[in-house]
Amino acid sequence: MAGAHPQRSKRPRDKKGRSKSRQPAQPRPRSAGLGPAWLDSKVMPQYVLKHVPQQDNNFDCGCFAVHFIELFATAPPADFRTQAALDAALDRKWFKVADITRKRQTMFEKIQRLASQHALQAAQQQHHQAVATARQRSKGADAVAAGERA
């Protein structure tokens, strides 16, 4: 069928032709009665930080993002109301690219430690289940043997 269009699902429509499946607008969050939450796009517009340290490979983007967020959360710039203020505070000297090598190693060690702890907990749980199963079987065998003696 040349020129045929794929069929679209028919959704119920209101009198203005809008889909009825659309969810009603949710009220904006409030911060302690002080008006809209501070993350509102009018209060905190989006900025593009052009001069922060940049990765020079194709695998450290996650480490850069985690390090950036940690630094921003623990020692935020005094003023981030304008692009210029952010650019001044968060320049290429904000942290060293060498910090990322340490961050990657730290993250690797933490993941390895967590994996080892998880494996140990799983082995302990499996051992406890095996012991409980053996006890139940032993009790069942004891009950059968007692029944045969009676």
C-alpha positions in Angstrom: 0.0 0.0 0.0 2.1 2.9 -1.3 1.5 6.1 0.5 -0.4 4.6 3.4 0.1 6.3 6.8 0.5 4.2 10.0 -2.6 4.2 12.1 -2.6 6.4 15.2 -4.3 5.3 18.3 -7.5 7.2 18.9 -7.5 8.8 22.4 -10.6 10.3 23.9 -10.6 14.0 23.4 -12.3 16.9 25.3 -14.4 19.6 23.6 -11.2 21.5 22.7 -9.6 18.5 21.0 -7.1 17.8 23.8 -6.3 14.3 24.8 -8.2 13.3 27.9 -5.3 11.1 29.0 -3.2 14.2 29.7 -2.6 14.6 33.4 -3.7 17.9 35.1 -0.9 20.3 35.9 0.6 19.7 39.3 0.9 22.6 41.8 4.4 24.0 42.1 6.4 23.0 45.2 6.7 25.6 47.9 9.7 26.2 50.1 8.5 26.9 53.7 5.9 29.3 52.4 8.4 31.5 50.7 7.0 31.0 47.2 8.1 28.7 44.4 11.0 26.4 45.2 14.4 27.8 44.5 15.0 25.4 41.6 12.3 27.0 39.6 13.7 27.9 36.2 12.7 31.6 36.6 14.7 31.8 39.9 17.6 29.7 38.8 18.0 29.7 35.0 20.1 27.2 33.1 23.7 28.1 32.5 26.3 26.5 30.4 29.7 26.3 32.1 32.2 26.7 29.3 35.5 26.9 31.3 35.3 24.1 33.8 38.0 21.3 33.6 37.3 19.0 30.7 38.1 15.3 30.2 40.7 14.4 27.6 39.5 10.8 27.1 36.3 9.0 26.4 35.8 7.3 29.7 36.1 9.8 32.6 32.9 11.7 32.0 31.2 10.1 35.0 34.2 10.8 37.3 34.2 14.4 36.2 30.4 14.7 36.8 30.7 13.1 40.3 33.7 15.2 41.3 32.0 18.4 40.0 28.8 17.7 42.0 30.8 16.8 45.2 32.7 20.0 45.0 29.7 22.1 44.1 27.7 20.5 47.0 30.5 20.9 49.6 31.8 24.3 48.6 29.4 26.1 46.3 30.3 29.4 44.8 29.2 32.4 46.9 27.2 33.8 44.0 25.6 31.8 41.2 22.9 34.2 40.1 24.5 35.1 36.8 26.5 33.3 34.1 29.5 35.7 34.7 29.6 34.9 38.5 29.6 31.2 37.8 32.2 31.5 35.1 34.4 33.4 37.5 34.1 30.9 40.3 34.1 27.7 38.3 37.0 28.1 35.9 39.5 25.6 34.6 41.5 26.0 37.9 38.5 24.9 40.0 40.0 21.4 40.2 42.9 19.7 38.6 42.4 16.9 36.0 44.8 14.9 38.1 42.1 14.9 40.8 40.0 12.7 38.4 42.7 10.0 38.4 42.4 9.8 42.2 38.6 10.0 42.0 38.5 7.1 39.5 40.8 5.0 41.8 38.8 5.8 44.9 35.5 4.9 43.1 37.1 1.6 41.9 38.2 0.7 45.4 34.8 1.5 46.9 33.0 -0.6 44.3 35.4 -3.5 44.9 34.9 -3.2 48.7 31.2 -3.1 48.3 31.2 -6.1 45.9 33.4 -8.1 48.4 31.0 -7.2 51.3 28.0 -8.2 49.2 29.7 -11.5 48.2 30.5 -12.2 51.9 27.0 -11.5 53.0 25.5 -13.7 50.3 27.9 -16.5 51.3 26.9 -16.2 55.0 23.2 -16.1 54.1 23.6 -19.2 51.9 25.5 -21.0 54.7 22.8 -20.1 57.3 20.1 -21.4 54.9 22.1 -24.7 54.4 22.4 -25.1 58.1 18.7 -24.5 58.7 17.8 -26.9 55.9 20.1 -29.6 57.4 18.6 -29.1 60.9 15.1 -29.5 59.4 16.0 -32.7 57.6 17.7 -34.0 60.8 14.6 -33.3 62.8 12.4 -35.0 60.1 14.7 -38.1 60.1 14.7 -38.2 64.0 10.9 -38.1 63.9 10.7 -40.9 61.4 13.2 -43.0 63.4 11.2 -42.3 66.6 8.0 -43.4 64.8 9.6 -46.7 63.7 10.7 -47.4 67.3 7.2 -47.0 68.7 
